[in-house]
Amino acid sequence: MNKHNFKRIMKKLLLSLSAIAIMAVSCQESIQVANEELSNPIKPLSPTEINAEIKAHFEQNKAFDWKDASDLLIWSAAMHGDSILSIGYGNAAFEELKSDETKLAKNAITKKIIEIEYLSAKVVGAEELIIRDGENLNYIDVKIKDFETVAQLRQMANLRYIEPAGYNFYAYENLEKSSSGCNKDGETINSSDFRLIAPNCYVSWVYDRHNIPSAWSYSTGQGVVVGLIDTGVSSEQSLLNASFNDGYSSGRWRQVYGTYVDSWRSWVTTTDGPWDKCSHGTSMAGNIASPRNNDYQPVGVAYNCNLVSYRATEDVVLDDYHEQQGVANALYGLANRTDVKIISMSVGYPFSIGKISDAIKYAYGKGKLIFAAGGTSLDWTTWYGVIFPATMAETVAVTGITDGAAYETCEVCHDGDKIDFTVVMQRDWDENRTSPTIGFYTGTRQYVGGSSISTSTMAGMAALVWARYPSYTRDQIYQKLKEASDFYPNRNSSYGYGNVDALQAVL
């Protein structure tokens, strides 16, 4: 072989080896990509895409429920919500107690999740899977990663609901959540928005529109226990603490609890106590039960009722995992108290939350009369109607209207066919002139409006009626309120039975 031929052969050999090496690398990369696509066949939707689908549901149906969502939407929202799913189990729409049947359902669902997540090497064992077991209600909160977990669970007959419990709709809308319903600043109250009564306290103009002061001749709420689920009560407002049992408000009591966990970690269970850090709960508690004493401060609708307050949420929008859990726990706690007759909830969310729905049904089964806010809009919440849980059949939905000649929804209030009652709470000519209540700090007052103040006002009027008729059931009290309303026996498509005359209701 001559020198020229040798070089030519070696060149061909080197080119062949290079081609083989390139092919080997290419095949290895193709296999790797194929394996990745096999283990993750579907990519989650982005938060922008998720929110767009949710909004589309609202625009089309005026409502949204995860049961109507696709497997992909639920799984995607879970992936953007700390991978948490809330799963309601059992063969019925709701079962109050855990039975052998529901235990079998839970075991089947848990087994299925572990089976799928094991196959995709996402979990080590059940201890990593379940982050919260609804010990008293039939649901579990679990951590998942695999799309097939959602897809296969939704085919199981013993699953009632499956929801992405950690997904926060508002977090991806560039919205400020922390101030929702919170305002610790005191205000100067216009003198035409209250009047002075004995011994020296103020009555809101709103009360006169519902004949509440006249009803006090027959009932002040004495003996009735009202449960309040909100942001708690202020430790710096004496009228809800040391001076709660004072003046004409005598022989009564109040209790405070906390179920809200202030942490971004889903597994944390230590609450941050019963005290309000927002002011919203303080306003609602004051509107229901502020004492009638000599302090020149606004009096509550049922100034002799007893009060059980729960700090269950940070603010009025239940968009946080721990807020939803806190409200569910508060409902369960109040439901199991035989002394609590009424529950007032001036908080909510645009769409349903399974564990709260279960807890409300549980409380309803215990005979509680549950009032819920129909919804108060900020500039970013005008695209939905009556909010959850006011949308539930087990709650009494309340909204606010102006004091104009005709029924007109308040500037920020929601209305619709889910509303049961209305409360006059806004001056027709000035949206800032709403109902005066006690403030966050002792000696301060503030205006509070929306469906929140309307809901607590209705809860207070219900306490007046129940104190007048202590042997009545929840349904009988509800009937008394209806019979004392503007539209009864008819029902308005936007305002339910309308305004209640408290005097007529207690007679």
C-alpha positions in Angstrom: 0.0 0.0 0.0 1.5 3.3 -1.0 1.6 6.3 1.3 -1.2 8.1 -0.6 -3.7 5.2 -0.4 -2.9 4.8 3.4 -3.8 8.4 4.1 -7.0 8.1 2.1 -8.1 4.9 3.9 -7.3 6.4 7.4 -9.3 9.6 6.5 -12.4 7.5 5.6 -12.0 5.5 8.8 -11.8 8.6 10.9 -14.9 10.0 9.2 -16.8 6.8 9.8 -15.8 6.7 13.5 -16.9 10.3 13.9 -20.2 9.6 12.3 -20.7 6.6 14.5 -19.9 8.7 17.6 -22.3 11.5 16.5 -25.0 8.9 15.9 -24.4 7.4 19.4 -24.7 10.8 21.1 -27.8 11.7 19.1 -29.4 8.3 20.0 -28.6 8.8 23.6 -30.1 12.3 23.6 -33.2 11.0 21.8 -33.6 8.2 24.4 -33.2 10.7 27.2 -35.8 13.1 25.8 -38.1 10.2 25.1 -37.8 9.0 28.7 -38.5 12.5 30.0 -41.5 12.9 27.8 -42.7 9.4 29.0 -42.4 10.3 32.7 -43.9 13.8 32.2 -46.3 13.5 29.2 -48.2 16.7 30.0 -47.0 20.1 31.0 -49.1 22.1 33.5 -50.9 25.2 32.3 -49.4 28.5 33.4 -51.2 30.5 36.1 -52.3 32.9 33.4 -53.9 30.1 31.4 -55.5 28.7 34.6 -57.0 32.0 35.5 -58.2 32.6 32.0 -60.2 29.3 32.1 -61.7 30.2 35.5 -62.8 33.6 34.2 -64.3 32.0 31.1 -66.4 29.8 33.3 -67.6 32.8 35.2 -68.5 34.8 32.1 -70.5 31.8 30.7 -72.1 30.5 33.9 -71.8 33.3 36.5 -70.1 30.7 38.6 -67.2 28.3 38.8 -66.8 24.9 40.4 -63.8 22.6 40.2 -66.1 19.7 39.5 -66.7 21.3 36.1 -63.0 21.7 35.4 -60.8 19.4 33.2 -58.3 17.0 34.7 -55.6 19.2 33.2 -56.9 22.4 34.9 -57.1 20.8 38.3 -53.7 19.2 38.1 -52.1 22.4 36.8 -53.6 24.5 39.6 -52.3 21.9 42.1 -48.8 22.1 40.6 -48.9 25.9 41.1 -50.4 25.5 44.6 -47.7 23.6 46.6 -49.0 20.3 44.9 -51.9 20.1 47.3 -55.2 18.4 46.5 -58.2 18.4 48.8 -60.2 15.2 48.3 -63.7 14.6 49.7 -64.5 10.9 49.8 -67.6 8.7 50.4 -70.5 7.5 48.3 -73.0 10.2 49.4 -73.0 14.0 48.6 -72.2 14.5 52.3 -72.0 12.2 55.3 -71.8 13.6 58.8 -70.1 10.6 60.4 -67.2 8.3 59.4 -68.7 4.9 58.7 -67.1 1.6 57.6 -68.1 2.6 54.1 -66.3 5.9 54.2 -63.2 4.4 55.7 -63.1 1.9 52.9 -63.5 4.8 50.4 -60.6 6.7 52.0 -58.4 3.6 52.0 -59.1 3.0 48.3 -58.3 6.6 47.3 -55.1 6.6 49.4 -54.0 3.3 47.9 -54.6 4.6 44.4 -52.6 7.8 45.0 -49.6 5.9 46.4 -49.8 3.4 43.6 -49.6 6.1 40.9 -47.0 8.3 42.7 -44.8 5.3 43.5 -44.7 4.3 39.8 -43.5 7.8 38.9 -41.1 7.7 41.8 -42.7 10.9 43.3 -43.3 9.7 46.9 -41.6 7.4 49.4 -44.6 6.4 51.4 -48.0 7.4 52.8 -46.4 9.6 55.5 -45.3 12.0 52.7 -48.6 11.8 51.0 -51.2 12.9 53.5 -50.5 16.3 55.0 -53.9 16.7 56.7 -56.6 14.2 57.6 -60.1 15.7 58.1 -60.4 13.7 61.3 -64.0 14.8 61.8 -65.1 15.2 58.2 -64.6 13.0 55.3 -61.8 14.6 53.4 -58.0 14.4 53.2 -55.4 16.9 51.9 -52.6 15.2 50.0 -49.4 16.1 48.1 -49.2 14.8 44.5 -47.1 15.3 41.4 -48.4 13.0 38.7 -51.1 14.0 36.2 -52.4 10.5 36.3 -53.3 10.8 40.0 -55.9 13.4 39.1 -57.1 11.6 36.0 -57.6 8.2 37.7 -59.0 9.5 40.9 -61.8 11.4 39.1 -62.9 8.0 37.7 -63.5 6.5 41.1 -67.0 6.2 42.3 -66.2 6.9 46.0 -64.8 10.4 45.3 -67.1 13.4 46.1 -64.7 16.2 45.1 -61.1 16.9 44.2 -59.8 20.4 44.4 -56.4 22.2 44.2 -56.4 23.4 47.8 -53.2 25.4 47.6 -53.9 27.4 44.5 -54.3 31.1 45.0 -56.2 32.7 42.1 -55.4 36.3 43.3 -51.7 35.7 43.6 -51.3 35.6 39.9 -53.5 38.7 39.2 -51.1 41.3 40.5 -53.5 42.1 43.3 -53.0 43.4 46.8 -54.7 40.9 49.1 -53.5 42.0 52.5 -55.8 45.0 52.8 -59.0 43.1 51.8 -61.5 44.4 54.4 -58.8 45.6 56.7 -58.6 49.1 58.1 -57.5 50.0 61.6 -57.9 53.7 61.1 -60.6 55.5 63.1 -63.0 57.9 61.4 -65.0 60.9 62.2 -68.7 60.0 62.0 -71.2 62.4 60.5 -73.6 63.5 63.2 -76.6 62.7 61.0 -75.5 59.0 60.8 -76.2 58.3 64.5 -78.2 59.4 67.5 -77.5 59.3 71.2 -79.6 57.0 73.5 -79.4 56.0 77.2 -77.2 55.5 79.0 -74.8 57.3 76.6 -74.2 55.3 73.4 -74.8 55.8 69.7 -77.3 54.1 67.5 -76.5 53.7 63.8 -78.9 55.2 61.3 -79.0 51.8 59.7 -80.7 50.3 62.8 -83.6 52.8 62.5 -84.2 51.8 58.9 -84.9 48.2 60.2 -86.8 49.2 63.4 -84.1 47.6 65.5 -84.3 50.1 68.5 -88.1 49.6 68.6 -87.5 45.8 68.7 -85.3 46.3 71.9 -88.5 46.9 73.8 -89.2 43.2 73.4 -85.7 41.6 73.0 -82.1 42.5 73.3 -80.6 39.2 72.4 -80.2 38.0 76.0 -79.4 34.3 76.4 -78.6 33.8 72.7 -75.1 32.7 71.6 -73.8 34.1 68.3 -70.7 32.5 66.7 -68.6 34.8 64.6 -66.1 33.5 62.0 -63.8 36.3 60.9 -60.4 37.8 61.6 -60.9 37.7 65.4 -61.5 40.6 67.7 -59.0 43.3 68.7 -57.2 42.9 72.0 -57.1 46.7 72.1 -60.8 47.3 72.0 -62.1 47.3 75.5 -65.8 47.0 74.5 -65.1 43.5 73.2 -63.0 42.6 76.2 -63.1 44.1 79.8 -66.2 46.3 79.1 -68.1 43.7 77.1 -70.4 43.0 80.1 -71.1 46.6 81.0 -74.0 49.1 81.4 -77.3 47.8 80.0 -75.4 44.8 78.6 -75.3 42.7 81.8 -75.1 39.0 82.7 -73.5 37.9 79.4 -70.1 36.6 78.2 -67.8 36.4 75.2 -65.2 33.8 74.3 -62.3 34.1 71.7 -60.6 31.3 69.8 -58.1 31.0 67.0 -57.9 28.5 64.2 -55.8 30.5 61.6 -52.2 29.4 61.0 -50.1 32.3 59.8 -47.6 30.3 57.7 -46.8 29.5 54.1 -46.0 25.9 55.1 -49.0 23.7 54.6 -48.1 21.2 57.3 -47.8 23.8 60.1 -50.7 23.6 62.6 -49.8 26.1 65.3 -52.3 29.0 65.2 -51.4 32.6 65.8 -54.1 33.1 68.5 -57.6 34.7 68.7 -56.7 38.4 68.3 -57.6 40.5 65.2 -54.8 42.0 63.2 -57.0 43.3 60.4 -60.0 45.1 62.1 -62.7 43.4 60.0 -63.7 40.9 62.7 -63.7 43.6 65.3 -66.1 45.6 63.3 -68.4 42.6 62.8 -68.3 41.7 66.4 -69.1 45.3 67.4 -72.0 45.5 65.0 -73.5 42.3 66.5 -72.7 42.7 70.2 -71.1 46.0 71.2 -72.4 46.9 74.7 -75.0 49.5 75.5 -73.1 51.5 78.1 -71.9 55.0 79.0 -68.8 55.2 76.6 -70.4 57.2 73.8 -69.7 54.4 71.3 -71.9 52.6 68.8 -74.0 49.9 70.3 -74.5 46.4 68.7 -77.8 45.1 67.2 -78.1 42.4 69.9 -76.3 44.2 72.7 -77.2 41.5 75.3 -76.2 38.4 73.3 -73.3 36.2 74.1 -70.5 36.1 71.6 -68.0 33.3 70.5 -65.4 34.8 68.1 -63.0 32.8 66.0 -60.0 34.2 64.3 -60.1 31.8 61.3 -58.7 34.0 58.5 -56.3 36.8 57.9 -58.8 38.9 55.9 -62.1 38.5 54.1 -60.9 36.7 51.0 -60.4 32.9 51.7 -57.6 32.4 49.1 -55.0 30.9 51.4 -54.7 27.2 52.3 -54.6 28.0 56.1 -57.6 30.4 55.8 -59.7 27.7 54.3 -58.6 25.2 56.9 -59.1 27.7 59.7 -62.7 28.4 58.6 -63.5 24.7 58.3 -62.1 24.1 61.8 -64.1 27.1 63.2 -67.3 25.8 61.7 -66.8 22.4 63.1 -66.1 23.9 66.6 -69.2 26.0 66.6 -71.3 23.2 65.1 -70.6 21.0 68.1 -71.6 23.6 70.7 -75.2 23.1 71.8 -75.3 26.7 73.1 -74.5 28.4 69.7 -77.6 29.2 67.7 -76.3 31.5 65.0 -73.1 31.7 62.9 -72.1 34.9 61.1 -69.6 34.7 58.2 -68.8 38.0 56.5 -66.0 36.3 54.5 -65.9 34.2 51.4 -64.4 33.3 48.0 -65.6 33.4 44.4 -66.0 29.7 44.1 -66.7 26.7 46.4 -64.2 25.1 48.8 -65.0 21.5 49.5 -63.9 21.3 53.1 -65.8 24.5 54.0 -68.8 23.2 52.2 -68.6 20.0 54.3 -68.2 21.9 57.5 -71.2 24.1 56.7 -73.4 21.1 55.9 -72.2 19.6 59.2 -73.1 22.8 61.1 -76.5 23.0 59.3 -77.2 19.4 60.4 -76.7 20.6 64.0 -79.5 23.2 63.6 -77.3 26.3 63.2 -78.7 29.4 61.4 -75.7 30.4 59.2 -75.6 33.9 57.6 -73.1 34.5 54.8 -72.1 37.6 52.9 -73.3 37.8 49.3 -70.1 39.5 48.2 -68.4 42.9 48.3 -66.5 44.0 45.2 -63.3 45.8 45.0 -62.2 47.2 41.7 -60.8 43.8 40.8 -63.8 41.5 41.8 -66.6 42.8 39.7 -66.7 39.9 37.3 -68.4 37.4 39.6 -71.8 37.3 41.3 -72.8 36.0 44.7 -69.8 34.4 46.4 -69.3 31.2 48.3 -70.5 30.2 50.9 -73.5 32.4 50.4 -74.2 30.4 47.3 -75.0 27.3 49.4 -78.6 26.2 50.2 -77.5 25.7 53.8 -76.6 29.4 54.3 -78.7 32.6 54.4 -77.2 35.0 51.9 -77.2 38.7 52.7 -76.4 41.8 50.7 -76.5 45.6 51.2 -78.7 48.2 49.5 -78.9 52.0 49.6 -81.5 54.1 51.4 -82.9 55.3 48.1 -86.6 55.2 47.4 -86.2 52.0 45.3 -84.2 48.9 46.0 -80.7 49.6 44.7 -77.6 47.5 45.4 -74.9 49.3 47.4 -71.9 50.6 45.4 -69.8 47.5 46.2 -72.4 44.8 46.9 -73.3 41.8 44.9 -76.9 40.7 44.2 -78.6 37.8 42.4 -81.1 34.9 42.9 -79.0 33.4 45.7 -79.6 36.4 48.0 -82.1 35.8 50.8 -82.2 39.2 52.6 -81.0 42.8 52.2 -79.9 45.4 54.7 -80.0 49.2 54.1 -76.5 50.2 54.8 -75.4 53.0 52.4 -76.6 56.5 51.9 -78.0 56.9 48.4 -76.0 60.1 47.7 -72.7 59.2 49.3 -71.2 55.7 49.0 -68.8 56.4 51.9 -71.6 57.0 54.4 -72.3 53.5 55.6 -72.9 52.0 59.1 -70.9 53.3 62.0 -69.3 50.7 64.3 -66.7 50.6 67.0 -63.1 50.8 65.7 -60.1 48.6 66.2 -58.8 50.7 69.2 -60.8 51.7 72.3 -62.5 55.0 71.8 -62.4 54.9 68.0 -65.3 54.6 65.5 -65.4 53.8 61.8 -67.8 53.4 58.8 -68.2 49.8 57.6 -70.2 48.9 54.6 -70.8 46.2 52.0 -72.3 42.8 52.4 -70.1 42.3 55.5 -71.9 44.8 57.7 -75.2 43.6 56.2 -74.5 40.0 57.2 -73.6 40.9 60.8 -76.7 43.1 61.1 -78.9 40.2 60.0 -77.2 37.9 62.5 -77.9 40.4 65.2 -81.6 40.7 64.2 -81.8 36.9 64.2 -80.5 36.9 67.8 -83.2 39.3 68.8 -85.9 37.0 67.4 -84.4 33.8 68.9 -84.1 35.5 72.3 -87.8 36.4 72.0 -88.7 32.8 71.0 -86.0 30.6 72.7 -87.9 27.3 72.1 -88.0 27.9 68.3 -86.0 25.9 65.8 -83.6 27.3 63.2 -86.3 26.9 60.5 -88.9 28.7 62.7 -86.6 31.6 63.3 -85.9 31.8 59.5 -89.6 31.8 58.8 -90.2 34.7 61.3 -87.5 36.7 59.5 -89.1 36.0 56.1 -92.6 37.0 57.4 -91.2 40.3 58.6 -89.6 41.1 55.2 -90.7 43.4 52.4 -91.4 40.9 49.6 -92.8 38.0 51.6 -94.5 35.7 50.6 -92.8 36.4 47.2 -89.1 36.4 46.5 -87.3 39.0 44.4 -84.9 37.6 41.8 -82.1 39.9 43.0 -82.9 40.7 46.6 -84.6 37.6 48.0 -87.2 38.6 50.6 -85.7 42.0 51.0 -85.4 44.2 54.1 -86.5 42.8 57.5 -88.5 44.8 60.0 -87.0 43.8 63.3 -89.9 45.0 65.4 -92.4 42.9 63.3 -90.1 39.9 63.6 -90.0 39.9 67.4 -93.8 40.4 67.8 
